[in-house]
Amino acid sequence: MEALYLLIPLSTLLVFVAIWVFFRASDGGQFDDLEGPAMRILHDDDSVAAGKDPVSGD
């Protein structure tokens, strides 16, 4: 029973910290573009497929 006096405030604090982290990430723009990185991987770089060096362009 005495453990509940410690566990209930700790779990409540943990929930509030998780909510604070979520809203902080949301305000920072973390969830603005969810499809951009997923679509970027589908666009191949043609210079690599043609045997060109992507760094020097040769």
Steps between C-alpha positions, in 0.01 A plus 500: 500500500785738577641445152190663351588825673814507288380336178187709440679839508788361292268361233302826493824695460612263223173554309533877523862485382398285202222744409743793534754329271230431241373859495858633494577286193172603339573870552851450363368374166592135549174379347455757222609292200429132552502398133806689372776270630304190398458627144860626473637147526298398192669756273814339361808695403553434128870594505581197716304263273680628188842424652587860580677600816242689710768704677704628205238463228734302271 
